[in-house]
């Protein structure tokens, strides 16, 4: 009897000891307050500082704002954009050399790739971000392969005539042109399996595309194998009636593969030019180029010359459905605003608008990796006819229906300058650049909001960091140890 009591007492003491050890470990790594996602992932963000420092600093922080750490400091470089690899192990940064203004030397853009574990730069690629074609934003010009072992980017062709799709291979350290043609090749998009890349190509009016005759400036969608073989043009906009004329209305972007690689969604009217888009529509083409679907037809619904269109595509893992977040933003602030989600059945691509979100900024919609949630910026038009993000909204996705989470209708305002939304890999947190007041676009002092879906708590993880903060993404906790 005495031995049994002694055994139970020892077992009890062991349990108390283990609980105490676990509690101490949790305190040390500051990772128990928000569950499993808190233990597994860190958030990265970059901060740019102006003269006299002229540096970019990259920080990591837990989702609850604790354990803020300086990961690396890039002296004399101003980072413009970041691309985190799918596994969170590598970071591509588009830099320009910091220099005093005015300066007589040409501005040099460099794509740097960094190993986050070793904090070392493994390659610097000059000439990315300042190509001969400047009408497509850099967000469409750099993209990681699904496996995270290759980087595709847009760079001037070797003969300086147009632009090509280039590849950097982390395993071989080789930098090679994937395409090599007399064209402007843009906007690479990896197939889900990583064996092909879709891209936009224009072969007319070499040398001065902005003065190209209107009937010649058509752009097409093409695909190529990653070994450079089997390049094919899928669309044929030169010879069909989808567009009444050529010009910038035919510049394509936002290429989105279906998970089964049978379809590619995309949109037109993608030039970074002044003035509102005048005919932006959404399309899907089969990857065997046999069928082309025009998914929207807003041109028939009014004066498109006074309307700004925005789209975001999402293919669920089944490939049976296509979601399109969209908005019709009036160029006149006195006109009505329309936005929401289109849910289309793959195959015939017909459907309805299940939920109208009147102030939704369509191209900001971002789905969680577990496909249970979607978040987006809301917007309005200010007196200067600029699209101003409002609060961020989170919705649930169930049976192809999207419903707002009423409990999260008063989230912080989104940034005007940075509208990317980043879901944690486990779908338990969503992060975005925030500002304190609505309609404030001079937001160089922006914060980083992290929303916990388990309890609705919002944390500004960059509250103590004054400066130009840029959200990068989520990385596994072990990456930075």
ZAKENU-325231 format. One record per residue (C-alpha): residue number from 1; residue in one letter; chain; x, y, z. Coordinates in nm, 2 decimals. Each point is the difference from the previous one (the first is absolute). Last residue first. Example, Ala and Ser with C-alpha at 12.3 -4.5 7.8 and 13.67 -1.06 7.14 Angstrom:
BEGIN
SITE    i  aa  ch    east   north      up
SITE    2   S   A    1.37   -0.11    0.71
SITE    1   A   A   -0.14   -0.34    0.07
END
This chain:
BEGIN
SITE    i  aa  ch    east   north      up
SITE  481   X   A    1.70    3.00   -3.56
SITE  480   X   A   -0.15    0.20   -0.28
SITE  479   X   A   -0.15   -0.29   -0.20
SITE  478   X   A   -0.12   -0.19    0.31
SITE  477   X   A   -0.30    0.23    0.06
SITE  476   X   A   -0.14   -0.07   -0.34
SITE  475   X   A   -0.03    0.32   -0.22
SITE  474   X   A   -0.30    0.22   -0.06
SITE  473   X   A   -0.01    0.30   -0.23
SITE  472   X   A    0.18    0.32   -0.12
SITE  471   X   A   -0.20    0.30    0.15
SITE  470   X   A    0.16    0.33   -0.07
SITE  469   X   A    0.07    0.27    0.27
SITE  468   X   A    0.10    0.35   -0.10
SITE  467   X   A    0.11    0.13    0.34
SITE  466   X   A   -0.08    0.00    0.37
SITE  465   X   A    0.03   -0.34    0.17
SITE  464   X   A   -0.18   -0.03    0.33
SITE  463   X   A   -0.34   -0.07   -0.16
SITE  462   X   A    0.15   -0.25   -0.24
SITE  461   X   A   -0.19   -0.31    0.13
SITE  460   X   A   -0.33    0.19    0.00
SITE  459   X   A   -0.21   -0.26    0.16
SITE  458   X   A   -0.37   -0.08   -0.07
SITE  457   X   A   -0.19   -0.26    0.22
SITE  456   X   A   -0.29   -0.17   -0.17
SITE  455   X   A    0.02   -0.30    0.23
SITE  454   X   A    0.09   -0.30   -0.21
SITE  453   X   A    0.03    0.20   -0.33
SITE  452   X   A    0.30    0.19    0.13
SITE  451   X   A    0.05    0.32   -0.19
SITE  450   X   A    0.36    0.14   -0.06
SITE  449   X   A    0.02    0.36   -0.10
SITE  448   X   A    0.33    0.15   -0.12
SITE  447   X   A    0.05    0.37    0.05
SITE  446   X   A    0.03    0.29   -0.24
SITE  445   X   A    0.22    0.30    0.06
SITE  444   X   A    0.05    0.06   -0.37
SITE  443   X   A   -0.37    0.03   -0.03
SITE  442   X   A   -0.06    0.32   -0.19
SITE  441   X   A   -0.32   -0.16   -0.13
SITE  440   X   A   -0.23    0.08    0.29
SITE  439   X   A   -0.36   -0.06   -0.12
SITE  438   X   A   -0.09   -0.19    0.32
SITE  437   X   A    0.22    0.05    0.31
SITE  436   X   A    0.25   -0.22    0.20
SITE  435   X   A    0.17   -0.17   -0.29
SITE  434   X   A    0.05   -0.37   -0.07
SITE  433   X   A    0.22   -0.23   -0.21
SITE  432   X   A   -0.14   -0.35    0.01
SITE  431   X   A    0.00   -0.33    0.20
SITE  430   X   A   -0.24   -0.29    0.03
SITE  429   X   A    0.03   -0.26    0.27
SITE  428   X   A   -0.15   -0.35    0.05
SITE  427   X   A    0.03   -0.13   -0.36
SITE  426   X   A    0.27   -0.25    0.09
SITE  425   X   A    0.24    0.15   -0.26
SITE  424   X   A   -0.05    0.35    0.14
SITE  423   X   A   -0.20    0.22   -0.24
SITE  422   X   A    0.16    0.30   -0.16
SITE  421   X   A   -0.20    0.29   -0.15
SITE  420   X   A    0.17    0.24   -0.24
SITE  419   X   A   -0.14    0.35   -0.02
SITE  418   X   A    0.32    0.21    0.04
SITE  417   X   A   -0.02    0.37   -0.09
SITE  416   X   A   -0.35    0.09    0.10
SITE  415   X   A    0.03   -0.20    0.33
SITE  414   X   A   -0.30   -0.18    0.15
SITE  413   X   A   -0.22    0.14    0.28
SITE  412   X   A   -0.01   -0.20    0.33
SITE  411   X   A   -0.27   -0.27    0.04
SITE  410   X   A   -0.35    0.11    0.10
SITE  409   X   A   -0.21   -0.27   -0.18
SITE  408   X   A    0.17   -0.29    0.17
SITE  407   X   A   -0.29   -0.16    0.20
SITE  406   X   A   -0.23    0.03   -0.30
SITE  405   X   A    0.22   -0.25   -0.19
SITE  404   X   A   -0.11    0.06   -0.35
SITE  403   X   A   -0.15   -0.29   -0.20
SITE  402   X   A    0.14   -0.16   -0.32
SITE  401   X   A   -0.20   -0.29   -0.15
SITE  400   X   A    0.18   -0.28   -0.20
SITE  399   X   A   -0.13   -0.26    0.25
SITE  398   X   A    0.17    0.19    0.28
SITE  397   X   A    0.25    0.29   -0.02
SITE  396   X   A    0.02    0.24    0.30
SITE  395   X   A    0.06    0.37   -0.04
SITE  394   X   A    0.25    0.25    0.14
SITE  393   X   A   -0.02    0.37   -0.06
SITE  392   X   A    0.27    0.26   -0.01
SITE  391   X   A   -0.09    0.37    0.07
SITE  390   X   A    0.03    0.27   -0.27
SITE  389   X   A    0.22    0.00   -0.30
SITE  388   X   A    0.01    0.33   -0.20
SITE  387   X   A   -0.04   -0.01   -0.37
SITE  386   X   A    0.10    0.34   -0.13
SITE  385   X   A   -0.24    0.24   -0.17
SITE  384   X   A    0.16    0.31    0.17
SITE  383   X   A   -0.32    0.04    0.21
SITE  382   X   A    0.03   -0.35    0.14
SITE  381   X   A   -0.13   -0.32   -0.14
SITE  380   X   A   -0.09   -0.29    0.23
SITE  379   X   A    0.15   -0.33    0.10
SITE  378   X   A   -0.04   -0.32    0.19
SITE  377   X   A    0.31   -0.23    0.03
SITE  376   X   A   -0.04   -0.37   -0.02
SITE  375   X   A    0.01   -0.33    0.20
SITE  374   X   A   -0.10   -0.35   -0.09
SITE  373   X   A   -0.05   -0.30    0.24
SITE  372   X   A   -0.04   -0.38   -0.01
SITE  371   X   A    0.23   -0.07   -0.29
SITE  370   X   A    0.26   -0.16    0.22
SITE  369   X   A    0.26    0.22   -0.17
SITE  368   X   A   -0.20    0.31    0.09
SITE  367   X   A   -0.15    0.19   -0.29
SITE  366   X   A    0.11    0.36   -0.10
SITE  365   X   A   -0.23    0.26   -0.15
SITE  364   X   A    0.20    0.32   -0.08
SITE  363   X   A   -0.10    0.01   -0.37
SITE  362   X   A   -0.37    0.05    0.09
SITE  361   X   A    0.02    0.32    0.21
SITE  360   X   A   -0.34   -0.07    0.18
SITE  359   X   A   -0.23    0.30    0.07
SITE  358   X   A   -0.33   -0.15   -0.11
SITE  357   X   A    0.06   -0.36    0.11
SITE  356   X   A   -0.26   -0.19   -0.20
SITE  355   X   A   -0.03   -0.36    0.09
SITE  354   X   A   -0.09   -0.30   -0.22
SITE  353   X   A    0.08    0.16   -0.33
SITE  352   X   A   -0.11   -0.26   -0.25
SITE  351   X   A    0.16   -0.28   -0.21
SITE  350   X   A    0.11   -0.12   -0.34
SITE  349   X   A    0.35   -0.11   -0.07
SITE  348   X   A   -0.10   -0.29   -0.23
SITE  347   X   A    0.28   -0.24    0.11
SITE  346   X   A    0.07    0.14    0.34
SITE  345   X   A   -0.30    0.13    0.19
SITE  344   X   A    0.02    0.37    0.07
SITE  343   X   A   -0.04    0.19    0.33
SITE  342   X   A    0.02    0.38   -0.05
SITE  341   X   A    0.08    0.19    0.31
SITE  340   X   A   -0.08    0.36    0.10
SITE  339   X   A    0.03    0.36   -0.11
SITE  338   X   A   -0.21    0.29   -0.12
SITE  337   X   A    0.05    0.38    0.06
SITE  336   X   A   -0.26    0.26   -0.09
SITE  335   X   A    0.10    0.34   -0.16
SITE  334   X   A    0.08    0.32    0.19
SITE  333   X   A    0.36   -0.09    0.04
SITE  332   X   A    0.04    0.01   -0.39
SITE  331   X   A    0.25   -0.26   -0.11
SITE  330   X   A   -0.25   -0.26    0.11
SITE  329   X   A    0.15   -0.32    0.14
SITE  328   X   A   -0.14   -0.32   -0.13
SITE  327   X   A    0.14   -0.27    0.23
SITE  326   X   A    0.08   -0.37   -0.04
SITE  325   X   A    0.09   -0.31    0.21
SITE  324   X   A   -0.01   -0.29   -0.24
SITE  323   X   A   -0.05   -0.35    0.13
SITE  322   X   A    0.05   -0.29   -0.24
SITE  321   X   A   -0.15   -0.34    0.07
SITE  320   X   A    0.07   -0.36   -0.08
SITE  319   X   A    0.38    0.03    0.03
SITE  318   X   A   -0.03   -0.22    0.32
SITE  317   X   A    0.27    0.20    0.17
SITE  316   X   A   -0.21    0.32   -0.01
SITE  315   X   A    0.10    0.24   -0.28
SITE  314   X   A    0.02    0.36    0.10
SITE  313   X   A    0.01    0.30   -0.23
SITE  312   X   A    0.02    0.37    0.10
SITE  311   X   A   -0.15    0.28   -0.22
SITE  310   X   A   -0.02    0.38   -0.02
SITE  309   X   A   -0.19    0.23   -0.24
SITE  308   X   A    0.02    0.38   -0.01
SITE  307   X   A   -0.30    0.17   -0.15
SITE  306   X   A   -0.04    0.33   -0.19
SITE  305   X   A    0.10   -0.12   -0.35
SITE  304   X   A   -0.21   -0.31    0.06
SITE  303   X   A   -0.31    0.20   -0.06
SITE  302   X   A   -0.28   -0.26    0.06
SITE  301   X   A   -0.07   -0.37    0.04
SITE  300   X   A    0.11   -0.13   -0.33
SITE  299   X   A    0.37    0.04    0.07
SITE  298   X   A   -0.05   -0.18    0.33
SITE  297   X   A    0.00   -0.34   -0.18
SITE  296   X   A    0.16   -0.24    0.24
SITE  295   X   A    0.12   -0.36   -0.04
SITE  294   X   A    0.11    0.01   -0.36
SITE  293   X   A    0.08   -0.36   -0.06
SITE  292   X   A    0.26   -0.14   -0.24
SITE  291   X   A   -0.01   -0.36   -0.11
SITE  290   X   A    0.25   -0.23   -0.19
SITE  289   X   A    0.32    0.16    0.12
SITE  288   X   A    0.12   -0.33    0.15
SITE  287   X   A    0.05    0.19    0.32
SITE  286   X   A   -0.37    0.09    0.00
SITE  285   X   A   -0.06    0.38    0.01
SITE  284   X   A   -0.17    0.21    0.27
SITE  283   X   A   -0.07    0.37   -0.03
SITE  282   X   A   -0.08    0.31    0.21
SITE  281   X   A   -0.07    0.34   -0.14
SITE  280   X   A    0.15    0.35    0.02
SITE  279   X   A   -0.14    0.24   -0.26
SITE  278   X   A    0.10    0.36    0.07
SITE  277   X   A    0.25   -0.03    0.28
SITE  276   X   A    0.01    0.34    0.18
SITE  275   X   A    0.26    0.27   -0.07
SITE  274   X   A    0.38    0.01    0.02
SITE  273   X   A    0.18   -0.31   -0.12
SITE  272   X   A    0.11   -0.32    0.17
SITE  271   X   A   -0.13   -0.22   -0.27
SITE  270   X   A   -0.22   -0.30    0.09
SITE  269   X   A   -0.31    0.04   -0.22
SITE  268   X   A   -0.06   -0.38   -0.03
SITE  267   X   A   -0.07   -0.27    0.25
SITE  266   X   A    0.11   -0.36    0.07
SITE  265   X   A   -0.12   -0.35    0.08
SITE  264   X   A    0.19   -0.30   -0.11
SITE  263   X   A   -0.16   -0.34   -0.03
SITE  262   X   A    0.08   -0.38   -0.01
SITE  261   X   A    0.29    0.02    0.25
SITE  260   X   A   -0.19   -0.22    0.25
SITE  259   X   A    0.06    0.28    0.27
SITE  258   X   A   -0.14    0.27   -0.24
SITE  257   X   A    0.27    0.24   -0.11
SITE  256   X   A   -0.03    0.38    0.06
SITE  255   X   A    0.15    0.26   -0.23
SITE  254   X   A   -0.05    0.35    0.15
SITE  253   X   A    0.10    0.18   -0.32
SITE  252   X   A   -0.09    0.08   -0.37
SITE  251   X   A    0.06    0.31   -0.21
SITE  250   X   A   -0.30    0.01   -0.24
SITE  249   X   A   -0.14    0.33    0.11
SITE  248   X   A    0.34    0.15   -0.05
SITE  247   X   A   -0.04    0.01   -0.37
SITE  246   X   A   -0.21   -0.23   -0.22
SITE  245   X   A   -0.35    0.06   -0.12
SITE  244   X   A   -0.35   -0.14    0.04
SITE  243   X   A    0.12   -0.26    0.24
SITE  242   X   A   -0.15   -0.35    0.03
SITE  241   X   A   -0.05    0.00   -0.38
SITE  240   X   A    0.26   -0.25   -0.11
SITE  239   X   A    0.31    0.01   -0.22
SITE  238   X   A    0.26    0.19    0.19
SITE  237   X   A   -0.14   -0.13    0.33
SITE  236   X   A    0.13   -0.35   -0.07
SITE  235   X   A    0.06   -0.15    0.33
SITE  234   X   A    0.20   -0.31    0.10
SITE  233   X   A    0.35    0.08   -0.14
SITE  232   X   A    0.22   -0.30    0.03
SITE  231   X   A    0.37   -0.05    0.12
SITE  230   X   A    0.08   -0.37   -0.01
SITE  229   X   A    0.35    0.00    0.15
SITE  228   X   A    0.18    0.25    0.23
SITE  227   X   A    0.07   -0.25    0.28
SITE  226   X   A   -0.27    0.16    0.21
SITE  225   X   A   -0.26   -0.09   -0.27
SITE  224   X   A   -0.16    0.29   -0.17
SITE  223   X   A   -0.35    0.16    0.00
SITE  222   X   A   -0.14    0.30   -0.19
SITE  221   X   A   -0.27    0.27    0.04
SITE  220   X   A   -0.02    0.27   -0.27
SITE  219   X   A    0.03    0.37   -0.03
SITE  218   X   A   -0.14    0.22   -0.28
SITE  217   X   A    0.16    0.33   -0.10
SITE  216   X   A   -0.04   -0.03   -0.38
SITE  215   X   A   -0.33    0.17   -0.06
SITE  214   X   A    0.09    0.29    0.23
SITE  213   X   A    0.32    0.09   -0.19
SITE  212   X   A    0.28   -0.03    0.25
SITE  211   X   A    0.12    0.32    0.15
SITE  210   X   A    0.02   -0.13    0.36
SITE  209   X   A    0.17   -0.32   -0.13
SITE  208   X   A    0.30    0.18   -0.14
SITE  207   X   A    0.28   -0.24   -0.09
SITE  206   X   A   -0.20   -0.30   -0.12
SITE  205   X   A   -0.34    0.09   -0.14
SITE  204   X   A   -0.16   -0.34    0.04
SITE  203   X   A    0.11   -0.31    0.18
SITE  202   X   A   -0.18    0.02    0.33
SITE  201   X   A    0.02   -0.28    0.26
SITE  200   X   A   -0.17   -0.07    0.33
SITE  199   X   A    0.12   -0.30    0.20
SITE  198   X   A   -0.08   -0.36    0.11
SITE  197   X   A    0.27   -0.20    0.15
SITE  196   X   A    0.02   -0.38   -0.01
SITE  195   X   A    0.13   -0.30    0.21
SITE  194   X   A   -0.06    0.15    0.34
SITE  193   X   A   -0.29   -0.22    0.09
SITE  192   X   A   -0.23    0.29    0.08
SITE  191   X   A    0.09    0.17   -0.33
SITE  190   X   A    0.23    0.30    0.05
SITE  189   X   A   -0.11    0.35   -0.10
SITE  188   X   A    0.23    0.24   -0.19
SITE  187   X   A   -0.13    0.36   -0.06
SITE  186   X   A    0.19    0.12   -0.30
SITE  185   X   A    0.16   -0.09   -0.34
SITE  184   X   A    0.05    0.30   -0.23
SITE  183   X   A    0.10   -0.16   -0.33
SITE  182   X   A    0.28   -0.10   -0.23
SITE  181   X   A    0.05   -0.33    0.16
SITE  180   X   A    0.22   -0.18    0.26
SITE  179   X   A   -0.22   -0.13    0.27
SITE  178   X   A    0.14   -0.18    0.31
SITE  177   X   A    0.30    0.23    0.02
SITE  176   X   A    0.26   -0.15    0.24
SITE  175   X   A    0.14    0.08    0.35
SITE  174   X   A    0.18   -0.31    0.14
SITE  173   X   A    0.06   -0.06    0.37
SITE  172   X   A   -0.04   -0.38   -0.06
SITE  171   X   A   -0.23   -0.08    0.29
SITE  170   X   A   -0.15    0.35    0.05
SITE  169   X   A   -0.09    0.03   -0.37
SITE  168   X   A   -0.06    0.35   -0.12
SITE  167   X   A   -0.23    0.02   -0.31
SITE  166   X   A   -0.06    0.27   -0.25
SITE  165   X   A   -0.32    0.11   -0.19
SITE  164   X   A    0.10    0.23   -0.29
SITE  163   X   A   -0.02    0.37   -0.08
SITE  162   X   A    0.04    0.18   -0.33
SITE  161   X   A    0.28    0.11   -0.23
SITE  160   X   A    0.29    0.01    0.25
SITE  159   X   A    0.17   -0.28   -0.19
SITE  158   X   A    0.03   -0.20    0.32
SITE  157   X   A   -0.36    0.05    0.08
SITE  156   X   A   -0.09    0.25    0.28
SITE  155   X   A   -0.11   -0.17    0.32
SITE  154   X   A   -0.33   -0.14    0.13
SITE  153   X   A    0.02   -0.25    0.29
SITE  152   X   A   -0.03   -0.37    0.08
SITE  151   X   A    0.15   -0.14    0.32
SITE  150   X   A    0.09   -0.36    0.05
SITE  149   X   A    0.02   -0.24    0.30
SITE  148   X   A   -0.31    0.11    0.19
SITE  147   X   A   -0.20   -0.32   -0.09
SITE  146   X   A   -0.29    0.21   -0.14
SITE  145   X   A    0.25    0.21   -0.20
SITE  144   X   A    0.05    0.35    0.13
SITE  143   X   A   -0.13    0.31   -0.19
SITE  142   X   A    0.15    0.33   -0.12
SITE  141   X   A   -0.15    0.23   -0.27
SITE  140   X   A   -0.37    0.04    0.08
SITE  139   X   A    0.07    0.18    0.33
SITE  138   X   A    0.24    0.22   -0.20
SITE  137   X   A   -0.30    0.19   -0.16
SITE  136   X   A   -0.05   -0.02   -0.37
SITE  135   X   A    0.06    0.32   -0.22
SITE  134   X   A    0.38    0.01    0.03
SITE  133   X   A    0.12   -0.20   -0.29
SITE  132   X   A    0.37    0.07   -0.06
SITE  131   X   A    0.07   -0.16    0.34
SITE  130   X   A    0.05    0.18    0.33
SITE  129   X   A   -0.12   -0.26    0.25
SITE  128   X   A    0.26   -0.26   -0.06
SITE  127   X   A    0.32    0.13   -0.16
SITE  126   X   A    0.27   -0.14    0.24
SITE  125   X   A   -0.04   -0.34    0.17
SITE  124   X   A    0.17   -0.03    0.34
SITE  123   X   A    0.04   -0.36    0.13
SITE  122   X   A    0.05   -0.19    0.32
SITE  121   X   A   -0.05    0.28    0.25
SITE  120   X   A    0.06   -0.14    0.35
SITE  119   X   A   -0.23    0.00    0.30
SITE  118   X   A    0.11   -0.36    0.05
SITE  117   X   A   -0.36   -0.13    0.07
SITE  116   X   A   -0.17    0.28   -0.21
SITE  115   X   A    0.20   -0.08   -0.31
SITE  114   X   A   -0.02    0.31   -0.21
SITE  113   X   A   -0.07    0.07   -0.37
SITE  112   X   A    0.07    0.35   -0.12
SITE  111   X   A   -0.17    0.15   -0.31
SITE  110   X   A    0.19    0.32   -0.08
SITE  109   X   A   -0.11    0.33   -0.14
SITE  108   X   A    0.26    0.26   -0.10
SITE  107   X   A   -0.09    0.37   -0.03
SITE  106   X   A    0.23    0.17   -0.26
SITE  105   X   A    0.26    0.23    0.15
SITE  104   X   A   -0.05    0.38   -0.01
SITE  103   X   A   -0.15    0.03    0.34
SITE  102   X   A   -0.25    0.25    0.16
SITE  101   X   A   -0.07   -0.15    0.25
SITE  100   X   A    0.24   -0.21    0.22
SITE   99   X   A    0.03   -0.37   -0.06
SITE   98   X   A   -0.15   -0.33    0.11
SITE   97   X   A    0.06   -0.27   -0.25
SITE   96   X   A   -0.33   -0.14   -0.12
SITE   95   X   A   -0.13   -0.33    0.14
SITE   94   X   A   -0.25   -0.27   -0.11
SITE   93   X   A    0.02   -0.26    0.27
SITE   92   X   A   -0.03   -0.38   -0.03
SITE   91   X   A   -0.03   -0.18    0.33
SITE   90   X   A    0.09   -0.37    0.07
SITE   89   X   A   -0.10   -0.26    0.26
SITE   88   X   A   -0.37    0.08    0.03
SITE   87   X   A   -0.11   -0.32   -0.17
SITE   86   X   A   -0.19    0.18   -0.27
SITE   85   X   A    0.29    0.25   -0.06
SITE   84   X   A   -0.06    0.35    0.12
SITE   83   X   A   -0.02    0.28   -0.26
SITE   82   X   A    0.08    0.35    0.11
SITE   81   X   A   -0.03    0.35   -0.16
SITE   80   X   A    0.16    0.34    0.00
SITE   79   X   A    0.31   -0.05    0.22
SITE   78   X   A    0.22    0.31    0.04
SITE   77   X   A    0.36   -0.11    0.03
SITE   76   X   A    0.29    0.19    0.16
SITE   75   X   A    0.02   -0.25    0.28
SITE   74   X   A   -0.22   -0.31    0.01
SITE   73   X   A   -0.07   -0.10    0.36
SITE   72   X   A   -0.10   -0.35    0.10
SITE   71   X   A   -0.23   -0.20    0.23
SITE   70   X   A   -0.07    0.27    0.26
SITE   69   X   A   -0.22   -0.16    0.26
SITE   68   X   A   -0.34    0.08    0.15
SITE   67   X   A   -0.08   -0.27    0.26
SITE   66   X   A   -0.36    0.09    0.06
SITE   65   X   A   -0.26    0.16   -0.23
SITE   64   X   A   -0.27   -0.27    0.04
SITE   63   X   A    0.08   -0.15   -0.34
SITE   62   X   A    0.37   -0.04    0.10
SITE   61   X   A    0.25    0.24   -0.16
SITE   60   X   A    0.28    0.00   -0.26
SITE   59   X   A    0.17    0.31   -0.12
SITE   58   X   A    0.17    0.10   -0.32
SITE   57   X   A    0.19    0.33   -0.02
SITE   56   X   A    0.05    0.21   -0.31
SITE   55   X   A    0.25    0.28    0.01
SITE   54   X   A    0.04    0.36   -0.10
SITE   53   X   A    0.13    0.13    0.33
SITE   52   X   A    0.02    0.38   -0.06
SITE   51   X   A   -0.24    0.00   -0.16
SITE   50   X   A   -0.30   -0.23   -0.02
SITE   49   X   A   -0.09   -0.32    0.18
SITE   48   X   A   -0.16   -0.30   -0.16
SITE   47   X   A   -0.16   -0.27    0.21
SITE   46   X   A   -0.05   -0.36   -0.10
SITE   45   X   A   -0.25   -0.25    0.15
SITE   44   X   A    0.01   -0.37    0.09
SITE   43   X   A   -0.26   -0.18    0.20
SITE   42   X   A    0.09   -0.31    0.19
SITE   41   X   A   -0.16   -0.34   -0.01
SITE   40   X   A   -0.03   -0.33    0.19
SITE   39   X   A   -0.07    0.08    0.36
SITE   38   X   A   -0.25    0.28   -0.05
SITE   37   X   A   -0.18   -0.22   -0.26
SITE   36   X   A   -0.05   -0.27    0.26
SITE   35   X   A   -0.16    0.22    0.27
SITE   34   X   A   -0.01    0.37    0.06
SITE   33   X   A    0.17    0.07    0.33
SITE   32   X   A    0.24   -0.29   -0.02
SITE   31   X   A    0.29    0.14   -0.21
SITE   30   X   A    0.21    0.24    0.20
SITE   29   X   A    0.31   -0.21   -0.05
SITE   28   X   A    0.12    0.03    0.36
SITE   27   X   A   -0.35    0.02    0.15
SITE   26   X   A   -0.11   -0.32   -0.18
SITE   25   X   A    0.31   -0.18    0.11
SITE   24   X   A   -0.07    0.10    0.36
SITE   23   X   A   -0.36   -0.13   -0.02
SITE   22   X   A    0.12   -0.33   -0.15
SITE   21   X   A    0.25   -0.04    0.28
SITE   20   X   A   -0.27    0.07    0.26
SITE   19   X   A   -0.25   -0.25   -0.16
SITE   18   X   A    0.28   -0.26   -0.01
SITE   17   X   A    0.08    0.05    0.37
SITE   16   X   A   -0.37   -0.01    0.10
SITE   15   X   A   -0.04   -0.33   -0.20
SITE   14   X   A    0.32   -0.14    0.17
SITE   13   X   A   -0.13    0.09    0.35
SITE   12   X   A   -0.33   -0.18   -0.07
SITE   11   X   A    0.18   -0.31   -0.13
SITE   10   X   A    0.22    0.01    0.32
SITE    9   X   A   -0.30    0.03    0.22
SITE    8   X   A   -0.17   -0.29   -0.18
SITE    7   X   A    0.31   -0.22    0.05
SITE    6   X   A    0.03    0.09    0.37
SITE    5   X   A   -0.37   -0.08    0.06
SITE    4   X   A    0.05   -0.34   -0.18
SITE    3   X   A    0.32   -0.07    0.20
SITE    2   X   A   -0.18    0.07    0.33
SITE    1   X   A   -0.28   -0.24   -0.09
END
